[in-house]
């Protein structure tokens, strides 16, 4: 998704670079715009999981040593998923930031 979004914005990013935007600004722009839906999904997932946590031990079985309302577990999973999303977006963001602005402007 991030690669497609960055490729669709090649002209805009080329104009930004031509007007003086630094490569780090372009990377930050693409990563932040990609992280917003991920954070919304994480928030919705944590809220739904917290709401359904009372039935989770019955579903998984009682012998399993699992405390379904452990906030550290929720935080750890959310952090791991957020870091994975940022890592997945950093490649396309760096590629978009390293593109030649003249080439991007000539594409139309």
Protein Blocks (a to p, Z undefined) as FASTA:
>chain_A
ZZmmmmmmmmmmmmmmmnopafklmmmmmmmmmmmmmmmmmmmmmmmmmmmmmmmmmmno
pklccdfklfklmmmmmmmmmmmmmmmmmmmmmmmmmpcfklmmmmZZ
